[in-house]
C-alpha cells in the first residue's frame, strides 16, 4: 500500500519545475538605503515662492 502512483513524463516535468517553493528572500535584501537630498537642494522649501502652488477655488473665481 506504500506504492507511489505512476506518473507520465509531463507530470514528472511539472513536479520537477513547480514541485517546491522558491528560496526565501531576506528583508534586508529587499530594502535599500539611499542618502537623502541635502538641505537647500532642488526640492527645498521656498516660503516666498509657495504662493505659486496654492490652489483655492475662491481665489480662482475671484471671490
C-alpha positions in Angstrom: 0.0 0.0 0.0 3.0 2.4 0.1 3.4 2.5 -3.6 3.7 5.8 -5.4 1.3 6.4 -8.3 2.9 6.2 -11.7 3.3 9.5 -13.5 3.6 10.3 -17.1 6.5 12.4 -18.4 4.6 15.7 -18.3 3.6 15.2 -14.7 7.2 14.4 -13.7 8.4 17.5 -15.6 5.8 19.7 -13.8 6.7 18.2 -10.4 10.4 18.9 -11.1 9.8 22.5 -12.1 6.9 23.6 -9.8 7.1 21.0 -7.0 8.8 23.2 -4.5 8.7 26.8 -3.4 11.4 29.2 -4.4 14.1 30.2 -1.9 13.1 32.8 0.7 14.3 36.4 0.2 15.6 38.1 3.3 14.0 41.5 4.2 17.5 43.1 4.3 17.9 42.1 0.7 14.6 43.8 -0.3 15.4 47.1 1.3 17.8 49.7 0.0 19.3 52.6 2.0 19.6 55.8 0.0 21.1 59.1 1.3 18.6 61.9 1.4 19.0 65.0 -0.6 21.0 67.7 1.2 19.2 70.8 2.5 18.8 73.6 0.0 18.8 71.2 -2.9 16.4 71.2 -5.8 13.4 70.3 -3.7 14.0 72.9 -1.0 11.0 74.7 0.5 10.8 78.3 -0.6 8.3 80.3 1.6 8.2 83.3 -0.7 7.5 81.2 -3.8 5.0 78.9 -2.1 2.0 81.1 -3.3 2.6 79.7 -6.8 1.4 76.2 -5.6 -1.5 77.4 -3.6 -4.8 76.3 -5.0 -8.1 77.7 -3.8 -11.4 77.7 -5.6 -12.4 81.1 -4.1 -9.2 82.7 -5.4 -9.7 81.1 -8.8 -13.2 82.5 -9.0 -12.0 85.9 -7.8 -14.2 85.9 -4.7 
